[in-house]
Amino acid sequence: MTKITHNGLWLDFSSMNKGDKKNYTLSSIFFFIAGGIAGFVTMANSYGDPIPATEMTIAGIICLLIGIFFWLKFYGTQDEMFKKFHDFAVTTGAYCFIVLGIIFHSLSLAGVIAEVVHQDVCFPLNLLFFVIGTGVGQVYFYKKHLS
């Protein structure tokens, strides 16, 4: 069972048992590697660099799947409150991903965004909306149910 701290934005690593620590650490490492590969491939492809994007993408997907495997092992050993916390945060992130993504994409099609920042709305911006929504969901759930 993992303790949630810092207004829902942090997990207390010392409250985890040995197996949970191992699964959480391995999932974090593989997610970090997959994110680094995704960022590298996205940046290199946007500048037209001739990198082995297919091989890098496959390696990133493999790291992502390994990270998901270890996260599900970690998630499966947690109590119901942690699972509700996790599910609420991810649902809030997905909601922000969709709603803010639609709003910003509509503004981009209308030409409003390009006048301000001189760039189109892209998929990584929607991922930023997901991260922001997840953080908002974590803080909201923590303040409503855990504090």
N, CA, C and O atoms as a GROMACS GRO file, in nm:
protein
  588
    1MET      N    1   0.084  -0.117   0.000
    1MET     CA    2   0.000   0.000   0.000
    1MET      C    3   0.090   0.124   0.000
    1MET      O    4   0.182   0.134   0.080
    2THR      N    5   0.063   0.216  -0.087
    2THR     CA    6   0.146   0.334  -0.104
    2THR      C    7   0.076   0.455  -0.046
    2THR      O    8  -0.044   0.476  -0.065
    3LYS      N    9   0.153   0.536   0.024
    3LYS     CA   10   0.100   0.660   0.082
    3LYS      C   11   0.113   0.772  -0.021
    3LYS      O   12   0.218   0.788  -0.084
    4ILE      N   13   0.005   0.850  -0.037
    4ILE     CA   14   0.004   0.962  -0.130
    4ILE      C   15   0.030   1.089  -0.051
    4ILE      O   16  -0.039   1.115   0.048
    5THR      N   17   0.128   1.170  -0.093
    5THR     CA   18   0.167   1.290  -0.018
    5THR      C   19   0.172   1.411  -0.110
    5THR      O   20   0.143   1.402  -0.229
    6HIS      N   21   0.209   1.525  -0.053
    6HIS     CA   22   0.228   1.652  -0.126
    6HIS      C   23   0.106   1.688  -0.210
    6HIS      O   24   0.117   1.710  -0.331
    7ASN      N   25  -0.010   1.694  -0.145
    7ASN     CA   26  -0.136   1.729  -0.211
    7ASN      C   27  -0.168   1.639  -0.329
    7ASN      O   28  -0.230   1.683  -0.426
    8GLY      N   29  -0.127   1.514  -0.323
    8GLY     CA   30  -0.159   1.419  -0.428
    8GLY      C   31  -0.061   1.413  -0.542
    8GLY      O   32  -0.082   1.338  -0.637
    9LEU      N   33   0.046   1.490  -0.536
    9LEU     CA   34   0.140   1.495  -0.648
    9LEU      C   35   0.262   1.405  -0.628
    9LEU      O   36   0.351   1.403  -0.714
   10TRP      N   37   0.268   1.331  -0.519
   10TRP     CA   38   0.386   1.253  -0.489
   10TRP      C   39   0.347   1.124  -0.420
   10TRP      O   40   0.250   1.121  -0.344
   11LEU      N   41   0.421   1.019  -0.445
   11LEU     CA   42   0.403   0.893  -0.374
   11LEU      C   43   0.519   0.876  -0.277
   11LEU      O   44   0.635   0.898  -0.313
   12ASP      N   45   0.488   0.837  -0.154
   12ASP     CA   46   0.592   0.819  -0.052
   12ASP      C   47   0.662   0.686  -0.078
   12ASP      O   48   0.608   0.579  -0.052
   13PHE      N   49   0.783   0.695  -0.130
   13PHE     CA   50   0.859   0.576  -0.171
   13PHE      C   51   0.889   0.487  -0.051
   13PHE      O   52   0.892   0.364  -0.064
   14SER      N   53   0.912   0.547   0.067
   14SER     CA   54   0.948   0.468   0.185
   14SER      C   55   0.829   0.389   0.238
   14SER      O   56   0.848   0.297   0.317
   15SER      N   57   0.706   0.423   0.198
   15SER     CA   58   0.589   0.348   0.244
   15SER      C   59   0.563   0.222   0.162
   15SER      O   60   0.476   0.142   0.198
   16MET      N   61   0.638   0.204   0.054
   16MET     CA   62   0.618   0.086  -0.032
   16MET      C   63   0.697  -0.032   0.020
   16MET      O   64   0.802  -0.016   0.083
   17ASN      N   65   0.645  -0.153  -0.007
   17ASN     CA   66   0.724  -0.271   0.028
   17ASN      C   67   0.827  -0.296  -0.083
   17ASN      O   68   0.828  -0.226  -0.184
   18LYS      N   69   0.911  -0.395  -0.064
   18LYS     CA   70   1.024  -0.417  -0.155
   18LYS      C   71   0.979  -0.446  -0.298
   18LYS      O   72   1.037  -0.394  -0.393
   19GLY      N   73   0.876  -0.529  -0.315
   19GLY     CA   74   0.829  -0.562  -0.449
   19GLY      C   75   0.768  -0.442  -0.520
   19GLY      O   76   0.786  -0.423  -0.640
   20ASP      N   77   0.693  -0.361  -0.443
   20ASP     CA   78   0.634  -0.240  -0.501
   20ASP      C   79   0.742  -0.141  -0.543
   20ASP      O   80   0.731  -0.078  -0.648
   21LYS      N   81   0.846  -0.128  -0.460
   21LYS     CA   82   0.955  -0.037  -0.495
   21LYS      C   83   1.021  -0.079  -0.625
   21LYS      O   84   1.052   0.004  -0.711
   22LYS      N   85   1.044  -0.211  -0.639
   22LYS     CA   86   1.108  -0.262  -0.760
   22LYS      C   87   1.021  -0.237  -0.883
   22LYS      O   88   1.070  -0.188  -0.984
   23ASN      N   89   0.892  -0.270  -0.875
   23ASN     CA   90   0.803  -0.251  -0.989
   23ASN      C   91   0.786  -0.104  -1.024
   23ASN      O   92   0.785  -0.068  -1.142
   24TYR      N   93   0.773  -0.019  -0.922
   24TYR     CA   94   0.756   0.124  -0.946
   24TYR      C   95   0.881   0.184  -1.010
   24TYR      O   96   0.872   0.264  -1.103
   25THR      N   97   0.998   0.145  -0.959
   25THR     CA   98   1.124   0.197  -1.012
   25THR      C   99   1.145   0.152  -1.156
   25THR      O  100   1.181   0.233  -1.242
   26LEU      N  101   1.123   0.024  -1.183
   26LEU     CA  102   1.141  -0.026  -1.320
   26LEU      C  103   1.042   0.038  -1.416
   26LEU      O  104   1.079   0.071  -1.529
   27SER      N  105   0.917   0.056  -1.374
   27SER     CA  106   0.821   0.120  -1.464
   27SER      C  107   0.861   0.265  -1.491
   27SER      O  108   0.849   0.312  -1.604
   28SER      N  109   0.909   0.334  -1.389
   28SER     CA  110   0.952   0.474  -1.408
   28SER      C  111   1.071   0.482  -1.502
   28SER      O  112   1.077   0.570  -1.588
   29ILE      N  113   1.166   0.391  -1.487
   29ILE     CA  114   1.285   0.392  -1.573
   29ILE      C  115   1.245   0.367  -1.719
   29ILE      O  116   1.289   0.439  -1.808
   30PHE      N  117   1.161   0.266  -1.743
   30PHE     CA  118   1.123   0.235  -1.880
   30PHE      C  119   1.034   0.344  -1.940
   30PHE      O  120   1.044   0.371  -2.060
   31PHE      N  121   0.947   0.406  -1.860
   31PHE     CA  122   0.868   0.518  -1.911
   31PHE      C  123   0.958   0.636  -1.946
   31PHE      O  124   0.935   0.704  -2.047
   32PHE      N  125   1.060   0.661  -1.865
   32PHE     CA  126   1.153   0.770  -1.893
   32PHE      C  127   1.230   0.744  -2.023
   32PHE      O  128   1.246   0.834  -2.105
   33ILE      N  129   1.276   0.622  -2.042
   33ILE     CA  130   1.348   0.588  -2.165
   33ILE      C  131   1.256   0.602  -2.286
   33ILE      O  132   1.295   0.657  -2.389
   34ALA      N  133   1.132   0.552  -2.274
   34ALA     CA  134   1.037   0.562  -2.385
   34ALA      C  135   1.006   0.708  -2.416
   34ALA      O  136   0.996   0.746  -2.533
   35GLY      N  137   0.991   0.791  -2.313
   35GLY     CA  138   0.966   0.933  -2.336
   35GLY      C  139   1.083   1.002  -2.402
   35GLY      O  140   1.065   1.087  -2.490
   36GLY      N  141   1.205   0.967  -2.361
   36GLY     CA  142   1.323   1.024  -2.424
   36GLY      C  143   1.334   0.985  -2.570
   36GLY      O  144   1.368   1.068  -2.655
   37ILE      N  145   1.306   0.859  -2.600
   37ILE     CA  146   1.310   0.814  -2.739
   37ILE      C  147   1.202   0.885  -2.820
   37ILE      O  148   1.228   0.928  -2.933
   38ALA      N  149   1.082   0.897  -2.764
   38ALA     CA  150   0.972   0.964  -2.836
   38ALA      C  151   1.007   1.110  -2.863
   38ALA      O  152   0.981   1.161  -2.972
   39GLY      N  153   1.066   1.178  -2.766
   39GLY     CA  154   1.106   1.316  -2.786
   39GLY      C  155   1.214   1.330  -2.891
   39GLY      O  156   1.209   1.421  -2.974
   40PHE      N  157   1.311   1.239  -2.888
   40PHE     CA  158   1.419   1.242  -2.987
   40PHE      C  159   1.367   1.218  -3.128
   40PHE      O  160   1.403   1.290  -3.221
   41VAL      N  161   1.280   1.117  -3.143
   41VAL     CA  162   1.226   1.085  -3.275
   41VAL      C  163   1.138   1.199  -3.326
   41VAL      O  164   1.146   1.236  -3.443
   42THR      N  165   1.055   1.255  -3.238
   42THR     CA  166   0.968   1.365  -3.280
   42THR      C  167   1.049   1.486  -3.324
   42THR      O  168   1.019   1.546  -3.426
   43MET      N  169   1.150   1.520  -3.246
   43MET     CA  170   1.233   1.636  -3.280
   43MET      C  171   1.312   1.611  -3.409
   43MET      O  172   1.319   1.698  -3.496
   44ALA      N  173   1.372   1.494  -3.421
   44ALA     CA  174   1.452   1.464  -3.539
   44ALA      C  175   1.366   1.459  -3.665
   44ALA      O  176   1.407   1.506  -3.771
   45ASN      N  177   1.247   1.403  -3.653
   45ASN     CA  178   1.159   1.397  -3.771
   45ASN      C  179   1.108   1.534  -3.811
   45ASN      O  180   1.086   1.560  -3.929
   46SER      N  181   1.088   1.623  -3.714
   46SER     CA  182   1.038   1.755  -3.749
   46SER      C  183   1.143   1.838  -3.821
   46SER      O  184   1.109   1.928  -3.897
   47TYR      N  185   1.270   1.807  -3.798
   47TYR     CA  186   1.377   1.879  -3.868
   47TYR      C  187   1.427   1.803  -3.991
   47TYR      O  188   1.517   1.851  -4.060
   48GLY      N  189   1.369   1.687  -4.018
   48GLY     CA  190   1.404   1.611  -4.138
   48GLY      C  191   1.538   1.540  -4.128
   48GLY      O  192   1.598   1.509  -4.232
   49ASP      N  193   1.586   1.513  -4.008
   49ASP     CA  194   1.713   1.443  -3.994
   49ASP      C  195   1.696   1.296  -4.034
   49ASP      O  196   1.597   1.232  -3.997
   50PRO      N  197   1.791   1.243  -4.108
   50PRO     CA  198   1.781   1.103  -4.149
   50PRO      C  199   1.827   1.009  -4.037
   50PRO      O  200   1.938   0.956  -4.041
   51ILE      N  201   1.743   0.988  -3.939
   51ILE     CA  202   1.775   0.893  -3.832
   51ILE      C  203   1.695   0.766  -3.854
   51ILE      O  204   1.595   0.767  -3.927
   52PRO      N  205   1.736   0.660  -3.794
   52PRO     CA  206   1.658   0.536  -3.806
   52PRO      C  207   1.531   0.546  -3.721
   52PRO      O  208   1.520   0.483  -3.616
   53ALA      N  209   1.436   0.627  -3.768
   53ALA     CA  210   1.315   0.655  -3.690
   53ALA      C  211   1.233   0.529  -3.665
   53ALA      O  212   1.172   0.516  -3.558
   54THR      N  213   1.230   0.439  -3.759
   54THR     CA  214   1.149   0.318  -3.741
   54THR      C  215   1.205   0.233  -3.628
   54THR      O  216   1.130   0.186  -3.543
   55GLU      N  217   1.336   0.212  -3.627
   55GLU     CA  218   1.398   0.132  -3.522
   55GLU      C  219   1.386   0.201  -3.386
   55GLU      O  220   1.360   0.136  -3.285
   56MET      N  221   1.404   0.332  -3.385
   56MET     CA  222   1.391   0.407  -3.260
   56MET      C  223   1.247   0.401  -3.208
   56MET      O  224   1.224   0.388  -3.088
   57THR      N  225   1.151   0.411  -3.299
   57THR     CA  226   1.011   0.405  -3.259
   57THR      C  227   0.977   0.268  -3.203
   57THR      O  228   0.906   0.257  -3.104
   58ILE      N  229   1.027   0.163  -3.266
   58ILE     CA  230   1.002   0.028  -3.215
   58ILE      C  231   1.065   0.011  -3.077
   58ILE      O  232   1.004  -0.048  -2.989
   59ALA      N  233   1.186   0.062  -3.058
   59ALA     CA  234   1.250   0.054  -2.927
   59ALA      C  235   1.170   0.131  -2.822
   59ALA      O  236   1.156   0.087  -2.708
   60GLY      N  237   1.118   0.246  -2.861
   60GLY     CA  238   1.036   0.326  -2.769
   60GLY      C  239   0.908   0.255  -2.732
   60GLY      O  240   0.866   0.258  -2.616
   61ILE      N  241   0.844   0.190  -2.829
   61ILE     CA  242   0.721   0.117  -2.801
   61ILE      C  243   0.749  -0.002  -2.711
   61ILE      O  244   0.670  -0.031  -2.621
   62ILE      N  245   0.860  -0.070  -2.733
   62ILE     CA  246   0.897  -0.183  -2.647
   62ILE      C  247   0.920  -0.134  -2.504
   62ILE      O  248   0.874  -0.197  -2.409
   63CYS      N  249   0.992  -0.023  -2.488
   63CYS     CA  250   1.014   0.032  -2.354
   63CYS      C  251   0.882   0.074  -2.290
   63CYS      O  252   0.862   0.054  -2.170
   64LEU      N  253   0.793   0.132  -2.368
   64LEU     CA  254   0.662   0.171  -2.316
   64LEU      C  255   0.584   0.049  -2.268
   64LEU      O  256   0.524   0.052  -2.160
   65LEU      N  257   0.584  -0.057  -2.345
   65LEU     CA  258   0.512  -0.179  -2.306
   65LEU      C  259   0.572  -0.243  -2.181
   65LEU      O  260   0.499  -0.292  -2.095
   66ILE      N  261   0.705  -0.243  -2.171
   66ILE     CA  262   0.769  -0.296  -2.050
   66ILE      C  263   0.732  -0.210  -1.930
   66ILE      O  264   0.704  -0.262  -1.822
   67GLY      N  265   0.732  -0.078  -1.947
   67GLY     CA  266   0.692   0.012  -1.839
   67GLY      C  267   0.548  -0.012  -1.797
   67GLY      O  268   0.518  -0.012  -1.677
   68ILE      N  269   0.458  -0.032  -1.894
   68ILE     CA  270   0.318  -0.060  -1.862
   68ILE      C  271   0.306  -0.192  -1.786
   68ILE      O  272   0.226  -0.203  -1.693
   69PHE      N  273   0.383  -0.292  -1.826
   69PHE     CA  274   0.381  -0.421  -1.757
   69PHE      C  275   0.417  -0.404  -1.609
   69PHE      O  276   0.346  -0.454  -1.522
   70PHE      N  277   0.527  -0.334  -1.581
   70PHE     CA  278   0.568  -0.317  -1.441
   70PHE      C  279   0.472  -0.225  -1.365
   70PHE      O  280   0.450  -0.244  -1.245
   71TRP      N  281   0.414  -0.125  -1.434
   71TRP     CA  282   0.316  -0.039  -1.367
   71TRP      C  283   0.192  -0.120  -1.328
   71TRP      O  284   0.138  -0.102  -1.218
   72LEU      N  285   0.146  -0.208  -1.416
   72LEU     CA  286   0.028  -0.288  -1.384
   72LEU      C  287   0.057  -0.385  -1.269
   72LEU      O  288  -0.032  -0.413  -1.188
   73LYS      N  289   0.179  -0.435  -1.261
   73LYS     CA  290   0.216  -0.519  -1.146
   73LYS      C  291   0.212  -0.436  -1.017
   73LYS      O  292   0.163  -0.484  -0.915
   74PHE      N  293   0.263  -0.313  -1.022
   74PHE     CA  294   0.259  -0.224  -0.907
   74PHE      C  295   0.115  -0.186  -0.872
   74PHE      O  296   0.076  -0.191  -0.756
   75TYR      N  297   0.037  -0.150  -0.972
   75TYR     CA  298  -0.101  -0.107  -0.954
   75TYR      C  299  -0.187  -0.219  -0.895
   75TYR      O  300  -0.276  -0.194  -0.814
   76GLY      N  301  -0.162  -0.341  -0.936
   76GLY     CA  302  -0.240  -0.455  -0.888
   76GLY      C  303  -0.225  -0.484  -0.740
   76GLY      O  304  -0.313  -0.546  -0.680
   77THR      N  305  -0.116  -0.441  -0.680
   77THR     CA  306  -0.094  -0.468  -0.536
   77THR      C  307  -0.143  -0.355  -0.446
   77THR      O  308  -0.131  -0.363  -0.324
   78GLN      N  309  -0.198  -0.249  -0.505
   78GLN     CA  310  -0.239  -0.133  -0.425
   78GLN      C  311  -0.382  -0.150  -0.374
   78GLN      O  312  -0.458  -0.234  -0.423
   79ASP      N  313  -0.417  -0.068  -0.273
   79ASP     CA  314  -0.551  -0.074  -0.214
   79ASP      C  315  -0.652   0.001  -0.302
   79ASP      O  316  -0.615   0.064  -0.401
   80GLU      N  317  -0.778  -0.008  -0.265
   80GLU     CA  318  -0.885   0.051  -0.345
   80GLU      C  319  -0.875   0.204  -0.352
   80GLU      O  320  -0.907   0.263  -0.455
   81MET      N  321  -0.832   0.269  -0.244
   81MET     CA  322  -0.823   0.414  -0.245
   81MET      C  323  -0.718   0.463  -0.346
   81MET      O  324  -0.741   0.560  -0.417
   82PHE      N  325  -0.604   0.395  -0.350
   82PHE     CA  326  -0.502   0.432  -0.448
   82PHE      C  327  -0.554   0.411  -0.589
   82PHE      O  328  -0.529   0.493  -0.677
   83LYS      N  329  -0.627   0.302  -0.612
   83LYS     CA  330  -0.681   0.274  -0.745
   83LYS      C  331  -0.783   0.380  -0.786
   83LYS      O  332  -0.786   0.422  -0.901
   84LYS      N  333  -0.868   0.422  -0.691
   84LYS     CA  334  -0.964   0.529  -0.721
   84LYS      C  335  -0.891   0.660  -0.750
   84LYS      O  336  -0.928   0.732  -0.842
   85PHE      N  337  -0.788   0.689  -0.672
   85PHE     CA  338  -0.707   0.808  -0.693
   85PHE      C  339  -0.644   0.806  -0.833
   85PHE      O  340  -0.651   0.904  -0.906
   86HIS      N  341  -0.584   0.695  -0.868
   86HIS     CA  342  -0.518   0.680  -0.997
   86HIS      C  343  -0.620   0.693  -1.111
   86HIS      O  344  -0.596   0.766  -1.207
   87ASP      N  345  -0.731   0.623  -1.099
   87ASP     CA  346  -0.831   0.625  -1.207
   87ASP      C  347  -0.892   0.764  -1.224
   87ASP      O  348  -0.915   0.808  -1.337
   88PHE      N  349  -0.917   0.835  -1.113
   88PHE     CA  350  -0.973   0.969  -1.122
   88PHE      C  351  -0.873   1.064  -1.189
   88PHE      O  352  -0.911   1.145  -1.274
   89ALA      N  353  -0.746   1.053  -1.151
   89ALA     CA  354  -0.645   1.141  -1.208
   89ALA      C  355  -0.628   1.116  -1.358
   89ALA      O  356  -0.619   1.212  -1.436
   90VAL      N  357  -0.624   0.990  -1.399
   90VAL     CA  358  -0.607   0.959  -1.540
   90VAL      C  359  -0.731   1.000  -1.620
   90VAL      O  360  -0.719   1.048  -1.733
   91THR      N  361  -0.849   0.982  -1.562
   91THR     CA  362  -0.972   1.025  -1.631
   91THR      C  363  -0.975   1.176  -1.648
   91THR      O  364  -1.014   1.226  -1.754
   92THR      N  365  -0.935   1.249  -1.546
   92THR     CA  366  -0.930   1.395  -1.557
   92THR      C  367  -0.829   1.438  -1.662
   92THR      O  368  -0.854   1.531  -1.739
   93GLY      N  369  -0.715   1.371  -1.668
   93GLY     CA  370  -0.615   1.400  -1.771
   93GLY      C  371  -0.668   1.373  -1.910
   93GLY      O  372  -0.645   1.452  -2.002
   94ALA      N  373  -0.739   1.262  -1.927
   94ALA     CA  374  -0.796   1.230  -2.059
   94ALA      C  375  -0.902   1.332  -2.098
   94ALA      O  376  -0.912   1.369  -2.215
   95TYR      N  377  -0.980   1.376  -2.001
   95TYR     CA  378  -1.083   1.477  -2.029
   95TYR      C  379  -1.017   1.606  -2.077
   95TYR      O  380  -1.062   1.666  -2.175
   96CYS      N  381  -0.911   1.650  -2.009
   96CYS     CA  382  -0.841   1.771  -2.052
   96CYS      C  383  -0.775   1.752  -2.188
   96CYS      O  384  -0.773   1.843  -2.270
   97PHE      N  385  -0.721   1.633  -2.212
   97PHE     CA  386  -0.660   1.600  -2.341
   97PHE      C  387  -0.762   1.621  -2.454
   97PHE      O  388  -0.730   1.682  -2.556
   98ILE      N  389  -0.883   1.570  -2.434
   98ILE     CA  390  -0.985   1.578  -2.538
   98ILE      C  391  -1.042   1.719  -2.549
   98ILE      O  392  -1.044   1.777  -2.657
   99VAL      N  393  -1.089   1.775  -2.436
   99VAL     CA  394  -1.159   1.903  -2.442
   99VAL      C  395  -1.065   2.016  -2.481
   99VAL      O  396  -1.094   2.092  -2.574
  100LEU      N  397  -0.952   2.029  -2.412
  100LEU     CA  398  -0.859   2.137  -2.447
  100LEU      C  399  -0.797   2.114  -2.585
  100LEU      O  400  -0.769   2.209  -2.657
  101GLY      N  401  -0.776   1.987  -2.621
  101GLY     CA  402  -0.725   1.958  -2.755
  101GLY      C  403  -0.822   2.002  -2.863
  101GLY      O  404  -0.780   2.058  -2.964
  102ILE      N  405  -0.950   1.977  -2.843
  102ILE     CA  406  -1.051   2.020  -2.941
  102ILE      C  407  -1.057   2.172  -2.948
  102ILE      O  408  -1.063   2.230  -3.056
  103ILE      N  409  -1.056   2.236  -2.832
  103ILE     CA  410  -1.062   2.383  -2.829
  103ILE      C  411  -0.941   2.444  -2.900
  103ILE      O  412  -0.957   2.531  -2.986
  104PHE      N  413  -0.822   2.398  -2.865
  104PHE     CA  414  -0.701   2.456  -2.926
  104PHE      C  415  -0.690   2.420  -3.073
  104PHE      O  416  -0.641   2.500  -3.152
  105HIS      N  417  -0.735   2.300  -3.111
  105HIS     CA  418  -0.731   2.264  -3.252
  105HIS      C  419  -0.830   2.351  -3.332
  105HIS      O  420  -0.799   2.393  -3.443
  106SER      N  421  -0.946   2.376  -3.275
  106SER     CA  422  -1.044   2.464  -3.342
  106SER      C  423  -0.989   2.605  -3.356
  106SER      O  424  -1.004   2.668  -3.461
  107LEU      N  425  -0.925   2.655  -3.251
  107LEU     CA  426  -0.864   2.788  -3.260
  107LEU      C  427  -0.750   2.789  -3.362
  107LEU      O  428  -0.728   2.890  -3.429
  108SER      N  429  -0.679   2.678  -3.373
  108SER     CA  430  -0.571   2.668  -3.470
  108SER      C  431  -0.627   2.670  -3.612
  108SER      O  432  -0.571   2.736  -3.700
  109LEU      N  433  -0.736   2.598  -3.634
  109LEU     CA  434  -0.797   2.597  -3.768
  109LEU      C  435  -0.851   2.735  -3.804
  109LEU      O  436  -0.851   2.773  -3.921
  110ALA      N  437  -0.896   2.810  -3.703
  110ALA     CA  438  -0.947   2.945  -3.728
  110ALA      C  439  -0.834   3.046  -3.748
  110ALA      O  440  -0.858   3.159  -3.789
  111GLY      N  441  -0.711   3.006  -3.719
  111GLY     CA  442  -0.596   3.093  -3.738
  111GLY      C  443  -0.563   3.179  -3.619
  111GLY      O  444  -0.473   3.263  -3.627
  112VAL      N  445  -0.632   3.161  -3.507
  112VAL     CA  446  -0.608   3.244  -3.389
  112VAL      C  447  -0.474   3.208  -3.323
  112VAL      O  448  -0.399   3.297  -3.284
  113ILE      N  449  -0.444   3.079  -3.311
  113ILE     CA  450  -0.322   3.035  -3.245
  113ILE      C  451  -0.199   3.077  -3.325
  113ILE      O  452  -0.100   3.122  -3.267
  114ALA      N  453  -0.204   3.063  -3.457
  114ALA     CA  454  -0.089   3.096  -3.542
  114ALA      C  455  -0.054   3.243  -3.533
  114ALA      O  456   0.064   3.279  -3.547
  115GLU      N  457  -0.152   3.330  -3.512
  115GLU     CA  458  -0.123   3.472  -3.499
  115GLU      C  459  -0.049   3.504  -3.370
  115GLU      O  460   0.030   3.598  -3.366
  116VAL      N  461  -0.074   3.425  -3.266
  116VAL     CA  462  -0.014   3.453  -3.134
  116VAL      C  463   0.123   3.388  -3.120
  116VAL      O  464   0.219   3.456  -3.082
  117VAL      N  465   0.132   3.258  -3.148
  117VAL     CA  466   0.258   3.186  -3.123
  117VAL      C  467   0.330   3.143  -3.250
  117VAL      O  468   0.439   3.086  -3.241
  118HIS      N  469   0.273   3.168  -3.366
  118HIS     CA  470   0.334   3.135  -3.495
  118HIS      C  471   0.368   2.987  -3.508
  118HIS      O  472   0.471   2.950  -3.563
  119GLN      N  473   0.279   2.903  -3.455
  119GLN     CA  474   0.298   2.759  -3.468
  119GLN      C  475   0.162   2.692  -3.460
  119GLN      O  476   0.072   2.739  -3.390
  120ASP      N  477   0.146   2.582  -3.531
  120ASP     CA  478   0.022   2.507  -3.526
  120ASP      C  479   0.015   2.427  -3.396
  120ASP      O  480   0.116   2.403  -3.331
  121VAL      N  481  -0.106   2.387  -3.359
  121VAL     CA  482  -0.125   2.298  -3.246
  121VAL      C  483  -0.082   2.158  -3.289
  121VAL      O  484  -0.121   2.112  -3.396
  122CYS      N  485  -0.003   2.092  -3.207
  122CYS     CA  486   0.048   1.959  -3.242
  122CYS      C  487   0.015   1.861  -3.130
  122CYS      O  488  -0.031   1.900  -3.023
  123PHE      N  489   0.040   1.734  -3.156
  123PHE     CA  490   0.006   1.629  -3.061
  123PHE      C  491   0.080   1.643  -2.927
  123PHE      O  492   0.017   1.621  -2.824
  124PRO      N  493   0.209   1.678  -2.923
  124PRO     CA  494   0.273   1.696  -2.792
  124PRO      C  495   0.206   1.802  -2.704
  124PRO      O  496   0.212   1.792  -2.582
  125LEU      N  497   0.143   1.901  -2.764
  125LEU     CA  498   0.068   1.998  -2.684
  125LEU      C  499  -0.051   1.930  -2.617
  125LEU      O  500  -0.084   1.962  -2.503
  126ASN      N  501  -0.116   1.838  -2.686
  126ASN     CA  502  -0.226   1.763  -2.624
  126ASN      C  503  -0.175   1.676  -2.511
  126ASN      O  504  -0.244   1.658  -2.411
  127LEU      N  505  -0.055   1.621  -2.524
  127LEU     CA  506   0.003   1.544  -2.413
  127LEU      C  507   0.030   1.635  -2.292
  127LEU      O  508   0.015   1.592  -2.178
  128LEU      N  509   0.069   1.759  -2.319
  128LEU     CA  510   0.085   1.855  -2.210
  128LEU      C  511  -0.049   1.880  -2.141
  128LEU      O  512  -0.054   1.891  -2.019
  129PHE      N  513  -0.156   1.889  -2.218
  129PHE     CA  514  -0.290   1.904  -2.159
  129PHE      C  515  -0.324   1.784  -2.072
  129PHE      O  516  -0.385   1.799  -1.966
  130PHE      N  517  -0.284   1.664  -2.115
  130PHE     CA  518  -0.308   1.543  -2.036
  130PHE      C  519  -0.233   1.550  -1.903
  130PHE      O  520  -0.289   1.518  -1.798
  131VAL      N  521  -0.108   1.593  -1.907
  131VAL     CA  522  -0.028   1.602  -1.785
  131VAL      C  523  -0.087   1.705  -1.689
  131VAL      O  524  -0.097   1.681  -1.569
  132ILE      N  525  -0.126   1.820  -1.742
  132ILE     CA  526  -0.186   1.924  -1.658
  132ILE      C  527  -0.317   1.874  -1.598
  132ILE      O  528  -0.342   1.894  -1.479
  133GLY      N  529  -0.401   1.811  -1.679
  133GLY     CA  530  -0.528   1.758  -1.628
  133GLY      C  531  -0.509   1.650  -1.523
  133GLY      O  532  -0.585   1.644  -1.427
  134THR      N  533  -0.407   1.566  -1.542
  134THR     CA  534  -0.378   1.463  -1.443
  134THR      C  535  -0.336   1.527  -1.310
  134THR      O  536  -0.380   1.484  -1.204
  135GLY      N  537  -0.251   1.628  -1.317
  135GLY     CA  538  -0.209   1.698  -1.194
  135GLY      C  539  -0.326   1.763  -1.124
  135GLY      O  540  -0.337   1.756  -1.001
  136VAL      N  541  -0.414   1.827  -1.200
  136VAL     CA  542  -0.533   1.890  -1.141
  136VAL      C  543  -0.621   1.784  -1.076
  136VAL      O  544  -0.672   1.805  -0.966
  137GLY      N  545  -0.640   1.670  -1.143
  137GLY     CA  546  -0.719   1.561  -1.087
  137GLY      C  547  -0.660   1.505  -0.960
  137GLY      O  548  -0.734   1.472  -0.867
  138GLN      N  549  -0.528   1.493  -0.955
  138GLN     CA  550  -0.462   1.441  -0.835
  138GLN      C  551  -0.483   1.535  -0.717
  138GLN      O  552  -0.517   1.490  -0.607
  139VAL      N  553  -0.463   1.663  -0.738
  139VAL     CA  554  -0.478   1.760  -0.630
  139VAL      C  555  -0.624   1.765  -0.584
  139VAL      O  556  -0.651   1.768  -0.464
  140TYR      N  557  -0.717   1.766  -0.679
  140TYR     CA  558  -0.859   1.772  -0.644
  140TYR      C  559  -0.900   1.650  -0.561
  140TYR      O  560  -0.966   1.664  -0.458
  141PHE      N  561  -0.861   1.528  -0.605
  141PHE     CA  562  -0.897   1.407  -0.535
  141PHE      C  563  -0.835   1.405  -0.396
  141PHE      O  564  -0.900   1.367  -0.298
  142TYR      N  565  -0.710   1.446  -0.386
  142TYR     CA  566  -0.642   1.447  -0.256
  142TYR      C  567  -0.713   1.541  -0.158
  142TYR      O  568  -0.737   1.505  -0.043
  143LYS      N  569  -0.745   1.661  -0.205
  143LYS     CA  570  -0.810   1.758  -0.116
  143LYS      C  571  -0.951   1.716  -0.078
  143LYS      O  572  -0.996   1.746   0.032
  144LYS      N  573  -1.021   1.649  -0.169
  144LYS     CA  574  -1.159   1.610  -0.140
  144LYS      C  575  -1.166   1.483  -0.056
  144LYS      O  576  -1.253   1.474   0.031
  145HIS      N  577  -1.079   1.384  -0.080
  145HIS     CA  578  -1.094   1.254  -0.016
  145HIS      C  579  -0.982   1.214   0.081
  145HIS      O  580  -1.006   1.132   0.169
  146LEU      N  581  -0.864   1.269   0.067
  146LEU     CA  582  -0.751   1.220   0.146
  146LEU      C  583  -0.696   1.318   0.248
  146LEU      O  584  -0.617   1.278   0.334
  147SER      N  585  -0.735   1.443   0.244
  147SER     CA  586  -0.678   1.537   0.341
  147SER      C  587  -0.767   1.555   0.463
  147SER      O  588  -0.733   1.630   0.554
   0.00000   0.00000   0.00000
